[in-house]
Amino acid sequence: MLIENITKEYVEEVAKSILKNISEYFVIEEEDVYLSASIGIVMAPADGEDEKILFQRVDAALEKAKEKGKGHYHFYCSGLDCEREQRFIIENQLHRAIEKNEFFLYYQPQINIETKKIASMEALIRWENKELGFVSPNQFIPLAERTGFIIKLDEWVVNQVCQQLREWLNKGYEVVPIAVNIFRSITLIEMITRALNKYNVSAHLLAIEVTEGALIHKDISKRVLLQLKEQNLKIHLDDFGTGYSSLSYLKTYPIDTLKIDRSFMEGIHIDERDTNVTAAIIHLAHTLELNIIAEGVEKKEQIQFLKEKNVKLVQGYYYSRPLSKYDMENMYYK
């Protein structure tokens, strides 16, 4: 379709109208027929003047529309302009995502490799938007941090986890602790206390994951971590060894559990240095009497290595992918 002398806003309305009309069913020989469409859009001369180039770019825009799922349109954009536009769209949708119930949690089990039973789990936030489809946490978490929306998001996460714990407790399940990656709020203690009290959940069922980067940039203080410990919450140090690691963190901060990053596990028995560094981290954790959780465990060889090093808890696809609450109940609680 070729439309002349129009604005982007007008083209957008035309695209929406086409998609709406096509989505209505047709009756052919007494059979209901449903159609769907995806629309790619280019604007000349902004997106080019050469006919061949414009056709290539409208094809690219069409592919992007298809990636969103059926019934979407997409304007062509390239390079930095496209990245800026995508960030703007994500940021705009992000601030309405909680009220639209677009966020949900998945839970990845942390398994004891000796008993094969679930010992704990990590809550992982997911976002599916009608316009954008599935949005990776790597895309929306940095934006949430930059805009300050992360405070609301952290509060939503801790409330959802406490609500889920209460639901499972009410069903009589043998509930295990859930770890959450929240630490940005200046009212973190109060926020967690409110959630625990609201759902009548014991603090020992909640663990707080802190990244090495958060300690480096002082996003969370020793005082706050000590207060969390006083309330009987567990503190996990995530991604240890991936940043500017300092042994002083382990001495200064009240850490209970050290999580070995997946990047080290991937190199086990492949890269000698990775193997040696991982062994050294494990030895250090044992010396300091810290619990250890190995992340990204996907292979039998990794399990064998961890058994030899007396590491009992693992998290990764070898045992389980992240699960919805329904799958978690079916696989581990029934």
N, C-alpha and C positions, 0 to 999 in steps of 0.2 A: 504494500500500500504506500502511495506517495502523496503527501499532503504539503501544500505550499503556504508560505507566509503565515506561519503559526508560531506560538510560543511553546516552551517546554511544558508549561502547565496545561495548555490545551491538548497537547499530545498525550499527556498523562491521563486526562479525562477520557479521551477517545479510547485509549488502551483499556482502561477500567470498564468502559461501556461494552467494548467488544468481548472482553472476558466474561462479563456478567451475562450478556446475551447468549454466548456460546454455552455457558454452564447450564442453561435451561434445557430440559430434555425435549426431544422430538419424537413424534409417533410415526413410524414407518411400517406399513403393512401390519398395523395393530400391535407393533412392538415398540416399547419405550427405548429410545436410543440416547445415550448420554455422551457428550463430547467435552473435551477440554482443550486448552490451547496454551502455548507459551509465546510471548512476544518479545522480540529484540528490536531496539530502537536506536537509530543514529540521527544526528542533527547536522545537516550541512548548512554552511561551510565549517562550522565549529569542529566537526569530527572528520573533516576532509572534503575535497572537491572532486577527486578522481573517482569515477564510477566503480572501478574494480576495487579500490581501497574501501569505499563505502560498503560494498557488498561483503567484503571480508570482515569488516568491523560489525556489521549488523548480524553476521553469523556468530561472531564472538559474543555479542550481546545476547543473542538467542540462547547460546549454550549456558550463559550465566543465569538466564531466566529459568531454563530447564533444571539447573542445579538446585534452585529454590523449591522445586516441586511443581505440580500441575497448577495452572491458573495464575501465573505470575508474569510480570513484564520487567524488563531491565534496560536502562539507558547505557549505551556504550560509554566507557571511560577508560583511560589508560594511565599507567605509571602512577606518579604521585597524586595526580588528580583523583584517580580511582581510589587510592588508599585513603585520601582525605575524605572523600565522599562516603566510603564505607564506614570510616570511624564516626563520621557525623551521624549516619543513619543508625549505627549500633548505639551510640550515645543517646540519641533521641528516643529510641525504643527502650533502652535500658531503664530509664527513670519511670516507666509505666509498667515494667515487667512484673513487679511484685503484686500490684493491684489487679493485674490481668491473670494472675496465677500461672505464669509462664515458667517459673523456676521449679525445679524438683530435685530431689536428692537420690543418688545411687550410693550403695554401700559395698565397699570391697572388703571381704573377709581377710583377717590376719590369722593364719593357721599355725597350730603347733605341729611341727613335722614329726614329732614322736607319737602323739596321740591321734593325729589327723583331725582333731576337733578345732572348732573356731574358738579363738581366745579373745579376740577383739575385732573391731572393724574401723574403717575410715569412711567418713561421710564425704562424698564428692558432689559438688553442685553442678547442675546441668541447666541449660537454657534452650528452650525451643520457642521461636517466635514465628507468628503467622507469616510475616513478611520476609524474614531473614532465614527461616528454617532453623536448623541446629547451629548454634553459635558456640564456638570453642571457648572454654574458660581462658585460654591464652589470649583470646581477643577481648573478652569483656571484663576480665578481672583488672588488667592494667588501666582500662578506661574508668572502671568503678573507683579505683584507687586515686586516679588523677582528679576526678570530679567530686570526690568525697562521698559518693553513693555507697562506697564499701561499708560505711558504718551501718546503714540500713540493711545491707546485704548480710553482714555478719550477724546482726540481731535476728534476721529472718532465719539464718542457718541454725543458730543455737536454739531458737524456739522450736524449729521443726524437729531437730534431733531430740530435744527433751520431750516433745509431744509424741514422737515415735517410740521412745523408750517407755513412756507411760502406757502407750497402747499395747506394747508387747508385754509389759509387766501385768497389765490387766488381763491379758489372755493366758497368763500363767507360764509364759516362756522363760527359759533360763537365760536371762539377758546378759550380754557381755558389754564391756565398755565401748564407747564410740568416740573416736578422735575427730576433732574439727580444727580446721586451719583458720582461726580467727584471733586477731591480736591488735587490730588497728584502732579500736575505740579507746578514747581517754576514760570512758566510763565502763571499761570492760568488766571489772569486778561486779559492779552493780547490775550490768546487763545479764551476766551469767547467773548471778544470785536470783534475780527476778524470774528467769526462765526455770531454774531448778525448783524454786518455791511454787511457781504457777502450776507446774505439772507434778509436783511432789516426787521429784527424782533425786536420788542420792548422788552427791558430788563424785563419788568414786566411779560412777558410770560414765563420767565425761573426762576426756583427755584433750588438752590443748596442744596443737602442733605449732611450733615456732620454727621458722626457717633460719638458716645461718645468716642469710641476708638481713633479716629483721634485727638480729643481734648486732650485726656490723653497723647498720644505719640507725641503731638505737630506736627502732620502732616500738620496742617494748622494753621496759626497765626491769632491773633485777628486783626492785621493790614490788612491782606488780606480780611478777612470777612467784615471789615468796608469799604474797597474799593468796595467790591461787593455790599454792601448795598447802598453806594453812587451812584452806577450805577442803582439803583432801582431793583436789584435782591432780591428775597426772600431767607431767610436762614432757612432750616429745620434741626432740631436736631433729628436724627434717632436713634432707639434702646435705647432710654433713659431708664435707670433703669436696663439695662442688664450688665453693667460694674461697675466700681468703681464710681458710680454717685456722683457728687459734685454740690451742689447748686450754687457754685461760677461760674460754666459754664453759668448758666442762667443769672447771674448778670454781668459777665465779657464780654461774647460774644454777639454780636447783633443778637440774635435768634428771628425769627418771629413765628415759628411753632414748637410745640413739638409733636413728633410721639410716641405714646404708642406702645411698642413692642407687637407682637402677643403672646409671652409667658405669658403676664399678662392677655390678653383677654381670653386665653384658660382656665384660672382658675376661671373666673367669675362664681359665684354661685356654684362652685365646691370646691374651696379652699378658706376658709375664709380669710386667710392672703393675697392671691392674690387679692381678692376682695377689701380688706381694703387698700392695697398698691396702687392699681389702682385708687381707690377713692381719696387717698391722692395726687397722682401725678396730677390728674385732678384738684383738689382744688388748688394745687400749681400753675398750669398753668393759671387757671382763675385769681388767685390773682396777678400774674405777667402780666396779660392781653396778654397772648400768645394764638395763635390759637392752636387747638388740632386736630390731625388726629389719629384715632384708627386703627391699622393695624390688619390683620388676623381675621376680623370679619366674622363669618360664621353662627351664630345662632341668632334666633329671641330674645332669652333671653339676648344676648349681646347687641342687638339694644335697647331693653327696658331699660337696665341698663344705657347705654350711653345717652338715652333721659332723664332719671331721673337726670343725672349728667350734663345736658346741653352741651353735646358734639355733634356737628352738622356734622362733616365730618368723614366718615369711608372708609376704604379700605379693601377689602376682598371678598371671594367667595360668601358671602351672596347676594351681588349685582352683582359682576362680577369677573371672572377670568381675568388674563392678556390677552389682545387681540392684534391681528395683526392690522396693520393700516387699512386694508380693513374691518375687523370686527368692528373696532372702528367707522369707517364711517357709516357702515350699521346700527349699534345699537344706535349711539348717534348723528350723524350728518345728518341723512336722515329721 
